[in-house]
Amino acid sequence: MLIRKIVNIISIIAGILIVTAIGFNKLPWWSLLVLGLLWFFITAYGVTNIRSGYFLKSLSSNPKLTEKKIAITFDDGPDFNTLKILEVLNKYNVKGTFFCIGKQIEKHPDILKKIIQENHIIGNHTFTHDKLIDIYSTNKFTNEIKETDTIIEKFSKKKPLLFRPPYGITNPNIARAVKKTGHTVIGWNKRSFDTTIPSEKVILKRITKNLKGGDVILLHDTKIITVAVLEQLLLFLQRNNFTTVTIDELFSIQAYA
Ligand SMILES: [Zn+2]
């Protein structure tokens, strides 16, 4: 957040100097355009990279961890496919962290209950996960989080404290919303691209390449391919002596209030 303020202040000062220099014919007009583009690319990088911490603090991996512990997270459920994911997790006695969408919980309350009963962790992933959610006002985004908290609380009897922004996008409105609701923002450092890559092998390779203790893996419990990838992944983890923990354990934080 501090970096963003420094970038903005430097850009404004540089802008004033450049405009003055242009006024005195010391610089060409397009030098202002170069500055604008530079600012735009830095800001765009901050918006699209949750790990950059440009707009808000997020936990995306725990590099301080010396043990071979990793966390597997599942976004966008609950969904019918979640049941298959739960089966695989059960088979290997592994606990996951599920970032659930409020409207999906409305559709599949029994599946949410099952996730809770089987001692996995539930986090908030907004109510609608709308394609345009990243241009919502602070108030509208705050309501997305609060509504989802309410419905999760209805089933878990506990207020969730973990939040993952859709698409990993962050911006000033989302930063303000999260500050209001008091959630801990959770990112990832191992993106599987299981929603777009059609090959199990390629997805698995993306996740397991250079995997180390403290890593956070992003999967989607809504995808059929993820069921097979998960089984392969859990076998890999077993063979390589990794322990899978939930997000709260990986970062030693509270998952619920
Ligand atoms: Zn999502």
Boltz pocket constraint, residues with backbone or C-beta under 6 A from the ligand:
constraints:
  - pocket:
      binder: B
      contacts: [[A, 75], [A, 76], [A, 125], [A, 129], [A, 165], [A, 166], [A, 167]]
      max_distance: 6.0
